[in-house]
Amino acid sequence: MFLGANSNVFENARLLRENLTHAEILLWSYLKHKPLGYKFRRQHPISIYIADFYCHSLKLIIEIDGKIHTDIDIQKRDRERQKYLESEGISFMRFTNENVEKHLDDVIMEIEGFLYLRRGKIVQKNITQRSQSTQR
């Protein structure tokens, strides 16, 4: 899902992939191994934005926020961006750099909890659909 991202956004994403923060490197070392079979992309273009990590099959963005995200104007832009992307059906998980760097195991447990929950909903949906199709 790119939602019309233009070539400038793709180029910026490429540059960001070459310059990950320490927290992004730590989380990517986990996400790149496809936890629970879900593929994540790093610095993924979506519309005019770049998601730190994106899982297309779940329509999930994981953001790692540094200290700049404590700035009021940045927080406002983050809220607007998130609201727009959520209107496109995308879910968000947010963590701070500090959380990832100091409590990586807790961050991973939270992500895995979300993945298990979503997997359960997908499995239940498939069972319901199969059940409905056999009743016809």
C-alpha angles and dihedrals in degrees: 000000000000100000092211098313109177130222093267091058090049091050092049090049090052090052092048091051088057092051108042119170119244090256091050091050090052094049093042089055085065102035096048089068092066101246110223087356095297116136117221128194123206124226091003121184116234117171106310092336137083118219117212090222129002134187110196098194090056097032086229129152121196114198127195109203122205127199092281088071089069088070111105094228092048091049090052091051090046091053092048092047093047093047091053094047092045087054085059089057098261121141124214138215118184130195132171123241088243093053092051093045097045103029106028093146091056091048091050091049090052092049092047090049089055092046092050091048092050091044089054091051092049092049091048091049091051092048091050092048092049091047092051093048093051091051092059 
